[in-house]
Amino acid sequence: ISFRMPVQKETKLAASKIVLENTPEAVTNRTFGLTISASTDLFEKETLALRVVLLSGQEQVGQAGMVMGGEFDRPSGILKLAPGKKVSVGMMLLKDDAKSLRIVVQDASTDAVLAESKEIQVKLSI
């Protein structure tokens, strides 16, 4: 018995570097902002399809809610970012019970982690 499986194309994201900026020291509100930029090599021209989520452990506790400076499809949660560009992202915390979280930027087609913040404490006041 032999199995034949199609081989997926290699993604060109290795040449791209996603950088998270202006991440909060602590989350004190259900919404907060941050900046994402994509730096590339000289020949990279392809737009990146990204998904930005908030994870507590392995559970998703939030997601991007709006984007300024880039194309964003809210129903799918996909942000399209051109190489060399910078966008502002509004994040939404959807669960109150998270004690800490990480901001994770994923490739929208493969879910590969392209950038990740350090652990951020959640300190919501009621």
ABEGO torsion letter per residue (X at the ends): XBBBBBBBBBBAAAABBBBBBGBBABBABABBBBBBBBBBBAABABBBBBBBBBBBEABBABBBABBBGBBBBAAAGBBBBBBGBBBBBBBBBABAABABBBBBBBBAAAGBBABBBBBBBBBBBX
